[in-house]
């Protein structure tokens, strides 16, 4: 814990001017809502083509191996996968202390980085039922066919999963819409059944779950025991040392594979420090 605190304090000490310079130098493209649907993959899962320009406007860049900003996500990917392979783990939960730490951006870039490896398959699941961001960040239109529909028994898991494509890369996405009463849903039998179905049906995939923040509600705490391991995303200027210590108490029964310290103003090619 001491190393995490020191990393945050060092990053906080850097100037705001340097942070603004790095943001300008990142060269993110303007927002664009362009995307289109491709032909169906099979009778259940349908394919959607994503816009690279739109992804970049939302800081999703790890589908581009030539982009220097993807290197940090590739390093994070390799370290996490080495640990997961060693332990035989398949299901990774991504969470943060509070909102605005960049957990969804991290989960998306990590999933796309994994998808670039030819012998890997990845499924990204949006489990933030209060404030889902995965579909919006990818440019997907989500109707009722998502996590909630599966839980209600209105559709099957395979029909709710979308195969997303950007360039030649493909990965699976299970999006969701927002709902009230998410805490009760997380602890329901329907959720447990869906989680077992996910593990069984997509056993050859690395499953990345974007969970809600740990300290805003008990949703993530309810679902963490069903994950094999967790990635905690903190942020300079948003996460305090006290919050990280509190998260640590909630993660005592979960294997934490890495802690990402996000939004570090540093003049280097590393987008994240961890």
Buried (B, 14 or more C-beta within 10 A) or exposed (E): EEEBEEBBEBBEEBEEEEBEEBEEEEEEEEEBEEBEEBEEEEEEBBBBBBBBBBBBBBBBBBBBEEBEBBBBBBBBBEEBBEBBEEEEBBBBBBBBBBBEBBBBBBBBBBBBBBBBBEEBBBBBBBBBBBEBBBBBBBBBEBEEBBBBBBBEEEBBBBBBBBBBBBEEBBBBBBBBBEEEEBBEBBBBEEBEEBBEBBBEBBEEBBBBBBBBBBBBBBBBBBBBEBBBBBBBBBBBBBBBBEBBEBBBEBBEEBBBBBBBBBBBBBEEEBBBBB
